[in-house]
Amino acid sequence: MNGFLVAKAMAIAVLATASLSCVHDLAYAAEPNQTAEKKDETTAQKLSTEFREAAERATPGLVTIYTMRGPHETPEWRSMEAPGGTQPSTQKTSGPAAYPDAGSPDEQGSGIIVDSQGLILTCHHVVAAADVVFVVLPDGRRFEPVEVYSDPEADLALLRIEGAGELSAVRLGNSQELEVGDWVISLGNPYELKRSVSAGIVSAMDRWVPGIPRPMIQNDAATNPGSSGGALLNLDGEVIGIITGAFGSREEFQGIGLAIPVNLATDFIGSRNNERPPLQAYLGCQTQKLSPEVAKQLELPVAGGLYVKDVEEGSPASKAGLSEGDIITHFDGQPIDNGFRPQQLYDEPKPEEKHAFSVVRGGRSIAMVVKMTRYPHERMGTQALAAEHAVTPCEYFDQALGMGLTTLTQDVARELRIPIDQKGALITEVAVASPAYKEGLAAGMVVVRYNEHATVDPKLYETAASSAPADRPVIMLVRSSKGNHLVVFDVQ
């Protein structure tokens, strides 16, 4: 019996030892996973910190850009003036709706401060053909640029503002250091959402996109309307690209964002003050690459070629004799086939250099020499003068604010979706680039009050305007189908 108890005790001891060994092994096996899990968490936290700090470094240099284009009209007024609509006057205006309607043509973009004295970099298409441009700083102050320096080909523009004091400029990096797979951060104001930050990776470098004559940085950081002109950052908070838009026809972001390499923007900034000429030469034609299959069908001497889609009048290409419909087959003796890099034609040549082209036209091969030039940049002031006012049937035209007024009738009020018992002076036109235009007033709105005076008709409006103190702001209450809006004019 004692022997049995001893044997049983020994068996229990062996099982206990084995159990402890298993527990130890399991604990040892679990330890690397726990360490890995902890390591992954730390890496994620570090990356999150990198994103946050990079965005914080650049945010003080991010601005919002507002533009106004064309006549300002409310949708109801435009509808009234459409064929078959009620004609409240013989004044003919056209164009889309104006502020505060959501369908306004007034557009919004982003920009970055590149010089503490008031130099703003944005995209050319943000400010192109605008009648009025405003730069809104991070602190909410609004400035109208005194100069716009623009390069349509590169889709870049510089705006200079005055009187803003010392500003916080962004740091410009080196886009040549980027590689596919690198983390990037987009910083912009899409849909008027202030300071929107998104992260992604570089999807492709030197991405050529139809309709864009320069290679772009492709990335998947969110790019939406209003982001154009914003910054694409590296993890050091340096700008390595200027956001120019997204690829595709749909407004929703499809995951393909495009940015102008910052090195191109740096050359553009330098060219403003002639610090250095732009690196890129100007050819002046748009081309599209042909596939080897098409080249074979056309019996071209190379397995490819560049079809000339358009030639700008007066450009180096035009002067050399290039024409729409030509097919460029050789550049400096090198065949334009699958191995040909587009940079060799657009980026590597320098201004004033001469280059040899071989062109197929009508089945014949033609040799020509093109002398490249610098890209033509546009420099203009944005203090646009309002167009001379034409005589219209309005009862009173406020020369100081730039708008015409007439009496609001019940029939017109009904058409404008305003209560028929509403009293006020109806705005029938707004002069482009006038103070009223810049504050968003539009034809089809009704002035209800001018300072402390009720303006039940243009005559009382004129009385109120003539008696207004010259050194005080004008406080105006206007009515539209969307309700009452307060507008303040600074007359200083």
TORTORTI-731924 format. One record per residue (C-alpha): x, y, z; residue in three letters. Coordinates in steps of 0.05 Angstrom, whole numbers, padded with zeros to 5 digits, always signed. Last residue first. Example, Ala and Ser with C-alpha at 12.3 -4.5 7.8 and 13.67 -1.06 7.14 Angstrom:
BEGIN
+00273-00021+00143Ser/+00246-00090+00156Ala/
//
This chain:
BEGIN
-00242+02073-00910Gln/-00311+02057-00937Val/-00315+01988-00906Asp/-00379+01959-00934Phe/-00418+01912-00888Val/-00470+01863-00914Val/-00522+01829-00871Leu/-00565+01777-00905His/-00640+01765-00899Asn/-00674+01703-00925Gly/-00658+01650-00977Lys/-00705+01679-01030Ser/-00665+01743-01024Ser/-00664+01802-00977Arg/-00609+01853-00963Val/-00591+01889-00899Leu/-00535+01941-00908Met/-00486+01970-00859Ile/-00443+02023-00891Val/-00379+02034-00852Pro/-00366+02103-00821Arg/-00320+02159-00843Asp/-00363+02187-00899Ala/-00425+02193-00856Pro/-00487+02170-00895Ala/-00534+02227-00916Ser/-00528+02215-00991Ser/-00536+02140-00983Ala/-00600+02146-00941Ala/-00631+02195-00990Thr/-00613+02151-01049Glu/-00643+02090-01015Tyr/-00706+02131-01000Leu/-00712+02145-01075Lys/-00695+02073-01093Pro/-00756+02046-01055Asp/-00774+02020-00985Val/-00704+02033-00960Thr/-00710+02031-00884Ala/-00657+02076-00855His/-00610+02059-00797Glu/-00552+02039-00842Asn/-00584+02023-00909Tyr/-00642+01975-00898Arg/-00683+01928-00942Val/-00640+01924-01004Val/-00670+01871-01048Val/-00632+01816-01085Met/-00648+01797-01157Gly/-00583+01824-01186Ala/-00527+01803-01139Ala/-00489+01827-01078Leu/-00428+01784-01061Gly/-00385+01835-01024Glu/-00337+01841-01082Lys/-00394+01856-01130Tyr/-00421+01911-01085Ala/-00351+01942-01081Pro/-00347+01939-01157Ser/-00307+01885-01194Ala/-00364+01873-01243Val/-00420+01924-01238Ala/-00482+01896-01203Val/-00550+01898-01237Glu/-00624+01900-01221Thr/-00620+01907-01146Ile/-00691+01917-01120Leu/-00701+01974-01070Ala/-00745+01952-01012Gly/-00813+01932-00987Lys/-00835+01859-00978Gln/-00910+01850-00981Asp/-00903+01799-01037Ile/-00858+01755-00995Pro/-00796+01739-01037Ile/-00796+01680-01085Arg/-00763+01723-01139Leu/-00823+01714-01185Glu/-00870+01734-01128Arg/-00827+01795-01113Ala/-00830+01814-01187Val/-00906+01812-01186Asp/-00910+01850-01120Gln/-00866+01906-01147Thr/-00796+01924-01123Leu/-00775+01993-01144Thr/-00709+01999-01182Thr/-00636+01995-01164Leu/-00569+01995-01201Gly/-00504+01974-01169Met/-00432+01999-01165Gly/-00420+02016-01092Leu/-00400+02089-01100Ala/-00437+02099-01166Gln/-00504+02078-01136Asp/-00549+02075-01197Phe/-00621+02098-01187Tyr/-00686+02085-01224Glu/-00657+02028-01267Cys/-00675+02033-01341Pro/-00604+02023-01362Thr/-00548+02070-01386Val/-00484+02030-01392Ala/-00435+02031-01334His/-00362+02031-01354Glu/-00332+01965-01333Ala/-00304+01964-01263Ala/-00229+01974-01260Leu/-00190+01913-01243Ala/-00143+01918-01183Gln/-00117+01849-01201Thr/-00052+01873-01232Gly/-00021+01829-01286Met/+00040+01788-01302Arg/+00034+01730-01350Glu/+00091+01682-01363His/+00116+01660-01431Pro/+00158+01597-01424Tyr/+00229+01609-01446Arg/+00249+01594-01518Thr/+00266+01532-01558Met/+00296+01537-01628Lys/+00265+01483-01671Val/+00301+01451-01729Val/+00264+01415-01784Met/+00269+01350-01824Ala/+00209+01326-01864Ile/+00190+01254-01878Ser/+00135+01244-01929Arg/+00071+01203-01920Gly/+00027+01265-01916Gly/+00070+01294-01860Arg/+00121+01253-01822Val/+00166+01295-01778Val/+00239+01290-01759Ser/+00259+01341-01707Phe/+00327+01371-01692Ala/+00338+01415-01631His/+00363+01486-01621Lys/+00375+01512-01550Glu/+00352+01583-01531Glu/+00315+01557-01470Pro/+00337+01489-01445Lys/+00317+01420-01469Pro/+00311+01366-01415Glu/+00239+01377-01393Asp/+00193+01373-01454Tyr/+00225+01329-01507Leu/+00271+01286-01466Gln/+00220+01287-01409Gln/+00174+01247-01455Pro/+00219+01186-01447Arg/+00231+01146-01510Phe/+00236+01071-01499Gly/+00167+01057-01528Asn/+00186+01093-01592Asp/+00207+01163-01611Ile/+00270+01149-01650Pro/+00332+01189-01629Gln/+00362+01234-01682Gly/+00355+01297-01641Asp/+00281+01280-01634Phe/+00253+01230-01683His/+00183+01209-01706Thr/+00141+01271-01696Ile/+00075+01261-01730Ile/+00043+01322-01762Asp/-00032+01330-01757Gly/-00030+01402-01731Glu/+00031+01436-01760Ser/+00105+01443-01743Leu/+00138+01495-01787Gly/+00196+01519-01743Ala/+00158+01583-01727Lys/+00098+01543-01703Ser/+00139+01498-01658Ala/+00175+01559-01629Pro/+00107+01590-01613Ser/+00076+01646-01653Gly/+00009+01611-01658Glu/+00004+01552-01611Glu/+00005+01484-01645Val/-00047+01431-01630Asp/-00055+01356-01635Lys/+00015+01337-01660Val/+00018+01261-01660Tyr/+00081+01236-01626Leu/+00114+01173-01653Gly/+00112+01098-01641Gly/+00148+01038-01669Ala/+00189+01081-01717Val/+00192+01090-01793Pro/+00117+01100-01795Leu/+00074+01055-01838Glu/+00009+01084-01811Leu/-00014+01014-01791Gln/+00054+01001-01759Lys/+00050+01066-01719Ala/-00020+01048-01696Val/+00004+00981-01669Glu/+00067+01012-01639Pro/+00022+01060-01599Ser/+00020+01134-01614Leu/+00039+01186-01562Lys/-00003+01249-01560Gln/+00023+01318-01573Thr/+00009+01390-01554Gln/+00051+01446-01583Cys/+00087+01508-01559Gly/+00160+01485-01551Leu/+00180+01524-01488Tyr/+00242+01504-01450Ala/+00239+01480-01379Gln/+00292+01500-01328Leu/+00260+01568-01316Pro/+00310+01625-01318Pro/+00344+01647-01254Arg/+00335+01704-01205Glu/+00293+01738-01258Asn/+00248+01764-01204Asn/+00188+01723-01226Arg/+00234+01669-01254Ser/+00254+01648-01184Gly/+00183+01631-01165Ile/+00176+01589-01229Phe/+00240+01552-01215Asp/+00215+01535-01145Thr/+00148+01513-01174Ala/+00182+01464-01221Leu/+00222+01437-01162Asn/+00156+01431-01123Val/+00132+01376-01169Pro/+00060+01393-01191Ile/+00011+01347-01156Ala/-00040+01296-01180Leu/-00088+01255-01139Gly/-00113+01186-01161Ile/-00156+01155-01107Gly/-00222+01165-01144Gln/-00242+01229-01109Phe/-00315+01247-01124Glu/-00323+01300-01177Glu/-00324+01250-01233Arg/-00284+01264-01296Ser/-00220+01229-01276Gly/-00153+01247-01247Phe/-00151+01292-01186Ala/-00129+01363-01179Gly/-00069+01411-01177Thr/-00038+01399-01109Ile/+00030+01433-01107Ile/+00085+01384-01091Gly/+00145+01373-01045Ile/+00125+01422-00991Val/+00165+01407-00928Glu/+00130+01383-00864Gly/+00186+01333-00849Asp/+00140+01275-00866Leu/+00134+01300-00938Asn/+00081+01350-00957Leu/+00033+01361-01015Leu/+00009+01432-01007Ala/-00053+01468-01031Gly/-00062+01503-01098Gly/-00121+01459-01116Ser/-00154+01432-01053Ser/-00219+01469-01066Gly/-00251+01412-01104Pro/-00224+01346-01076Asn/-00156+01311-01069Thr/-00149+01257-01016Ala/-00079+01228-01011Ala/-00072+01174-01064Asp/-00011+01201-01100Asn/+00012+01216-01171Gln/+00068+01267-01178Ile/+00062+01300-01246Met/+00100+01301-01311Pro/+00087+01364-01352Arg/+00045+01379-01413Pro/-00022+01363-01380Ile/-00078+01347-01430Gly/-00069+01272-01424Pro/-00031+01253-01360Val/+00043+01238-01355Trp/+00064+01211-01287Arg/+00136+01229-01271Asp/+00131+01194-01204Met/+00078+01143-01187Ala/+00035+01122-01128Ser/+00067+01167-01076Val/+00033+01149-01011Ile/-00027+01174-00972Gly/-00047+01222-00917Ala/-00102+01274-00910Ser/-00107+01341-00874Val/-00163+01391-00884Ser/-00146+01460-00859Arg/-00212+01497-00869Lys/-00269+01460-00902Leu/-00286+01508-00959Glu/-00305+01448-01003Tyr/-00231+01427-01000Pro/-00184+01473-00959Asn/-00115+01443-00967Gly/-00060+01401-00937Leu/-00043+01334-00969Ser/+00007+01289-00933Ile/+00057+01243-00966Val/+00086+01175-00947Trp/+00138+01147-00995Asp/+00116+01087-01036Gly/+00144+01111-01102Val/+00204+01155-01089Glu/+00213+01228-01073Leu/+00282+01260-01071Glu/+00271+01295-01137Gln/+00213+01333-01104Ser/+00261+01374-01062Asn/+00231+01412-01004Gly/+00199+01481-00997Leu/+00187+01505-00926Arg/+00123+01543-00914Val/+00121+01617-00899Ala/+00092+01648-00836Ser/+00073+01720-00849Leu/+00104+01786-00827Glu/+00055+01844-00839Gly/-00009+01836-00880Ala/-00004+01905-00913Gly/+00009+01881-00984Glu/-00010+01819-01023Ile/+00028+01786-01080Arg/-00003+01728-01117Leu/+00040+01677-01154Leu/+00009+01629-01204Ala/+00024+01559-01229Leu/-00010+01515-01281Asp/+00057+01501-01314Ala/+00030+01521-01382Glu/-00015+01576-01354Pro/+00044+01611-01320Asp/+00020+01668-01277Ser/+00044+01729-01239Tyr/-00014+01763-01204Val/-00003+01830-01170Glu/-00038+01875-01120Val/-00073+01816-01089Pro/-00139+01830-01052Glu/-00132+01816-00979Phe/-00177+01783-00927Arg/-00159+01772-00854Arg/-00186+01708-00824Gly/-00126+01690-00780Asp/-00107+01634-00829Pro/-00103+01685-00886Leu/-00158+01697-00937Val/-00132+01716-01006Val/-00185+01748-01050Phe/-00188+01749-01126Val/-00237+01790-01168Val/-00254+01787-01243Asp/-00224+01717-01249Ala/-00200+01695-01318Ala/-00151+01645-01287Ala/-00146+01648-01210Val/-00153+01575-01191Val/-00130+01551-01259His/-00062+01582-01248His/-00050+01541-01186Cys/-00026+01573-01121Thr/+00035+01607-01091Leu/+00027+01667-01045Ile/+00079+01722-01035Leu/+00064+01768-00976Gly/+00128+01790-00942Gln/+00138+01723-00908Ser/+00151+01689-00975Asp/+00124+01622-00999Val/+00055+01628-00968Ile/+00013+01570-00994Ile/-00052+01570-01033Gly/-00120+01538-01034Ser/-00182+01543-01077Gly/-00251+01573-01078Gln/-00296+01589-01135Glu/-00350+01641-01147Asp/-00393+01609-01200Pro/-00448+01605-01147Ser/-00492+01543-01145Gly/-00497+01546-01069Ala/-00531+01614-01073Asp/-00501+01667-01027Pro/-00468+01688-01072Tyr/-00480+01690-01146Ala/-00518+01649-01197Ala/-00491+01636-01266Pro/-00481+01684-01323Gly/-00522+01732-01364Ser/-00547+01802-01361Thr/-00594+01841-01404Lys/-00626+01903-01374Gln/-00693+01914-01408Thr/-00727+01909-01341Ser/-00770+01861-01299Pro/-00775+01812-01356Gln/-00817+01753-01336Thr/-00792+01689-01367Gly/-00804+01664-01438Gly/-00730+01668-01456Pro/-00689+01672-01391Ala/-00690+01738-01354Glu/-00736+01713-01301Met/-00694+01650-01291Ser/-00632+01692-01281Arg/-00668+01733-01229Trp/-00691+01670-01193Glu/-00621+01639-01194Pro/-00593+01703-01162Thr/-00548+01743-01207Glu/-00475+01765-01206His/-00443+01778-01273Pro/-00378+01741-01290Gly/-00324+01711-01245Arg/-00308+01716-01172Met/-00249+01683-01139Thr/-00234+01661-01068Tyr/-00166+01636-01045Ile/-00155+01603-00977Thr/-00087+01605-00944Val/-00038+01553-00916Leu/+00028+01579-00887Gly/+00008+01571-00814Pro/-00011+01498-00831Thr/+00059+01476-00854Ala/+00092+01458-00788Arg/+00026+01432-00758Glu/+00016+01384-00817Ala/+00086+01354-00808Ala/+00076+01348-00733Glu/+00010+01311-00740Arg/+00034+01263-00794Phe/+00098+01247-00756Glu/+00059+01237-00691Thr/+00013+01187-00726Ser/+00074+01151-00753Leu/+00103+01146-00683Lys/+00037+01120-00656Gln/+00034+01068-00711Ala/+00105+01046-00696Thr/+00090+01041-00622Thr/+00029+00998-00635Glu/+00069+00953-00681Asp/+00123+00944-00627Lys/+00071+00926-00574Lys/+00041+00874-00620Glu/+00110+00848-00637Ala/+00128+00843-00563Thr/+00063+00808-00548Gln/+00075+00761-00606Asn/+00147+00747-00583Pro/+00122+00732-00512Glu/+00069+00682-00531Ala/+00118+00626-00546Ala/+00155+00637-00481Tyr/+00089+00636-00443Ala/+00068+00573-00479Leu/+00136+00541-00464Asp/+00132+00561-00391His/+00061+00534-00386Val/+00083+00470-00419Cys/+00142+00462-00371Ser/+00097+00475-00312Leu/+00050+00421-00336Ser/+00107+00372-00347Ala/+00132+00384-00276Thr/+00063+00375-00248Ala/+00054+00311-00287Leu/+00120+00283-00261Val/+00103+00302-00189Ala/+00035+00269-00195Ile/+00067+00205-00220Ala/+00117+00205-00162Met/+00061+00213-00112Ala/+00023+00155-00143Lys/+00085+00111-00140Ala/+00096+00129-00067Val/+00023+00115-00051Leu/+00026+00047-00086Phe/+00090+00029-00048Gly/+00057+00047+00018Asn/+00000+00000+00000Met/
//
